[in-house]
Amino acid sequence: MPGYVTRQRQIIAECLTGHAEFITVQDLHHLMRSAGHRIGLSTVYRTLSALVAAGAADTFRDTSGVQHYRARTTGDHQHYLVQRRVNP
């Protein structure tokens, strides 16, 4: 992770890596708080942005505008399709 690696940033990266599916910032923050970690929501936002910029995480925005994140398991760039409606 670029920049200064704090204990909080390390916890965020580990939590994201331990979660296989895409997750929102708010849900990731809730998981960490439930596990007893005292990390601010703004720290989670900044850390996830740094992980995406470093190529260590993937992200997409859903139809309601909410950003989702997942740790990148390969070094390759990937594209994700989001189904916006179901055809009958």
Backbone bond lengths (Angstrom), bond angles and torsions (degrees), N, CA, C in turn:
res aa  C-N    CA-C-N  psi(-1)  N-CA   C-N-CA  omega(-1)  CA-C   N-CA-C  phi
1 M - - - 1.452 - - 1.525 107.86 -
2 P 1.318 116.67 134.71 1.464 118.76 -178.98 1.523 111.40 -70.92
3 G 1.316 114.17 158.04 1.460 118.83 177.77 1.510 111.97 80.95
4 Y 1.293 114.10 -169.20 1.452 122.19 -177.83 1.528 109.60 -75.16
5 V 1.330 116.90 122.92 1.463 121.08 -178.91 1.523 109.17 -91.68
6 T 1.331 113.98 109.57 1.459 120.01 178.15 1.522 109.42 -94.94
7 R 1.312 115.64 169.49 1.457 120.87 176.66 1.525 109.96 -60.12
8 Q 1.333 116.71 -39.62 1.456 120.76 179.68 1.527 111.58 -64.51
9 R 1.316 117.39 -44.03 1.464 120.93 178.48 1.521 110.79 -62.23
10 Q 1.316 116.47 -39.10 1.465 120.97 178.91 1.529 110.35 -63.96
11 I 1.320 117.60 -42.32 1.470 121.87 178.81 1.528 110.49 -63.04
12 I 1.321 116.74 -43.20 1.465 120.93 179.17 1.520 110.26 -61.69
13 A 1.320 117.47 -47.30 1.465 121.35 179.65 1.525 111.27 -61.69
14 E 1.316 117.08 -42.01 1.465 120.72 178.98 1.527 111.67 -65.94
15 C 1.323 116.61 -40.67 1.459 120.79 179.58 1.531 110.40 -65.54
16 L 1.325 117.08 -41.65 1.457 120.66 178.32 1.524 110.25 -65.08
17 T 1.311 117.25 -42.69 1.462 121.58 179.06 1.525 111.14 -63.98
18 G 1.317 117.08 -34.55 1.459 121.26 -179.79 1.518 114.12 -77.67
19 H 1.321 117.05 -6.22 1.467 121.99 -179.93 1.528 107.32 -108.45
20 A 1.328 117.50 112.60 1.469 121.81 -172.20 1.527 113.74 -71.92
21 E 1.307 118.10 -30.11 1.466 121.62 -175.81 1.529 111.16 -95.10
22 F 1.330 115.44 165.85 1.458 119.62 172.61 1.528 108.90 -63.29
23 I 1.331 116.12 145.42 1.462 121.44 -177.28 1.529 108.75 -143.92
24 T 1.317 115.78 148.08 1.465 119.92 177.71 1.528 109.38 -80.98
25 V 1.305 115.65 163.09 1.464 121.15 177.52 1.529 109.92 -60.34
26 Q 1.325 115.63 -44.58 1.459 119.87 -177.62 1.537 111.33 -63.25
27 D 1.336 116.92 -41.83 1.465 120.07 179.38 1.524 111.58 -67.93
28 L 1.328 117.17 -39.64 1.459 120.70 177.56 1.523 110.11 -64.27
29 H 1.316 116.62 -43.19 1.460 122.07 177.99 1.527 110.25 -60.08
30 H 1.331 116.39 -44.36 1.464 120.95 179.04 1.533 111.32 -61.73
31 L 1.329 117.13 -42.58 1.474 120.44 178.08 1.527 111.30 -59.79
32 M 1.315 116.19 -44.23 1.466 119.96 -178.91 1.525 110.96 -67.48
33 R 1.315 117.45 -41.85 1.467 120.31 178.31 1.525 110.79 -64.15
34 S 1.338 116.88 -39.40 1.464 121.39 178.21 1.527 111.59 -64.09
35 A 1.323 115.96 -29.13 1.467 121.07 178.38 1.528 111.76 -83.59
36 G 1.354 116.84 -0.43 1.454 120.59 176.06 1.519 115.25 96.45
37 H 1.337 117.21 5.35 1.469 120.15 179.25 1.528 109.37 -84.83
38 R 1.315 115.98 133.17 1.464 121.32 178.58 1.518 109.05 -99.75
39 I 1.325 114.56 89.63 1.461 121.37 -177.66 1.520 107.73 -129.39
40 G 1.318 116.10 131.61 1.456 120.63 -179.89 1.515 112.53 -73.81
41 L 1.316 115.71 150.28 1.454 121.76 -179.85 1.531 111.56 -60.21
42 S 1.317 117.89 -38.41 1.471 120.24 179.54 1.529 111.10 -65.79
43 T 1.321 117.92 -32.34 1.463 121.43 176.60 1.525 110.08 -66.65
44 V 1.314 116.82 -38.31 1.470 120.89 177.76 1.523 109.57 -64.61
45 Y 1.338 117.17 -46.35 1.469 120.79 177.99 1.530 111.22 -57.17
46 R 1.327 117.17 -50.04 1.465 121.01 -177.22 1.528 111.51 -63.79
47 T 1.324 116.71 -40.61 1.456 120.69 -178.48 1.527 111.12 -67.68
48 L 1.328 116.99 -42.70 1.462 119.39 178.48 1.524 111.05 -64.79
49 S 1.316 117.71 -38.52 1.469 120.85 175.99 1.520 110.76 -61.52
50 A 1.329 116.98 -41.26 1.469 121.02 178.19 1.526 110.91 -65.95
51 L 1.338 117.60 -38.87 1.464 120.82 178.65 1.527 111.47 -65.13
52 V 1.333 116.71 -40.24 1.461 120.57 177.38 1.525 109.64 -64.93
53 A 1.331 117.22 -46.37 1.463 121.32 180.00 1.527 112.06 -60.59
54 A 1.335 116.41 -33.24 1.467 121.17 -179.77 1.526 112.17 -83.12
55 G 1.333 117.17 -5.11 1.457 120.56 -179.06 1.517 113.79 81.20
56 A 1.333 116.96 14.32 1.459 120.86 -178.36 1.525 112.46 -94.61
57 A 1.336 117.54 -6.05 1.462 121.49 179.39 1.519 109.43 -144.30
58 D 1.323 114.99 151.75 1.463 122.39 174.66 1.513 108.22 -106.43
59 T 1.322 115.54 156.87 1.458 119.96 -179.01 1.517 110.49 -148.00
60 F 1.313 116.27 153.32 1.459 121.91 169.80 1.521 108.48 -151.02
61 R 1.324 115.34 157.96 1.461 121.93 179.19 1.531 107.39 -107.77
62 D 1.348 117.08 127.37 1.460 120.04 -179.48 1.529 110.50 -79.50
63 T 1.322 116.59 179.35 1.463 120.95 -174.59 1.523 113.35 -64.61
64 S 1.324 116.95 -22.32 1.469 119.16 177.79 1.529 112.01 -89.95
65 G 1.338 116.69 1.04 1.458 120.97 176.97 1.514 114.97 93.03
66 V 1.327 117.73 3.34 1.461 121.29 -178.86 1.528 109.73 -84.63
67 Q 1.325 115.59 131.49 1.459 122.70 -179.77 1.531 109.41 -82.47
68 H 1.339 115.98 138.27 1.463 122.66 177.90 1.526 108.31 -122.12
69 Y 1.326 117.08 147.91 1.459 122.32 -175.41 1.524 110.49 -131.74
70 R 1.333 115.62 151.55 1.457 122.28 173.72 1.518 107.62 -151.72
71 A 1.325 115.83 141.47 1.465 119.84 177.04 1.524 108.79 -63.93
72 R 1.309 116.51 138.21 1.459 121.00 178.18 1.512 108.63 -81.04
73 T 1.326 115.80 125.27 1.465 120.39 -177.93 1.519 112.25 -91.09
74 T 1.327 116.97 -15.95 1.460 120.94 176.65 1.517 108.24 -125.66
75 G 1.303 116.38 165.15 1.452 120.63 178.48 1.522 113.03 -82.27
76 D 1.333 116.42 -4.30 1.455 120.78 -176.58 1.520 111.59 -85.78
77 H 1.334 115.30 143.53 1.455 120.57 174.80 1.524 108.75 -70.65
78 Q 1.326 117.63 138.85 1.456 121.21 -179.56 1.517 110.12 -127.96
79 H 1.329 115.31 153.21 1.460 121.73 175.42 1.516 107.82 -112.82
80 Y 1.321 116.60 144.89 1.457 121.81 -178.28 1.516 109.55 -122.93
81 L 1.320 115.24 137.89 1.454 121.10 176.18 1.520 108.42 -98.83
82 V 1.308 115.46 136.05 1.455 120.73 178.14 1.515 107.19 -117.09
83 Q 1.336 116.74 119.25 1.453 120.45 178.72 1.516 108.25 -77.16
84 R 1.322 116.30 122.97 1.456 120.99 -175.69 1.518 113.23 -96.20
85 R 1.318 117.68 -22.44 1.465 120.06 175.62 1.519 108.78 -155.52
86 V 1.308 114.19 159.69 1.449 120.68 179.96 1.518 107.04 -105.75
87 N 1.316 116.93 127.37 1.463 120.88 176.70 1.514 109.15 -82.89
88 P 1.327 117.34 136.68 1.477 119.89 -178.75 1.515 112.49 -69.44
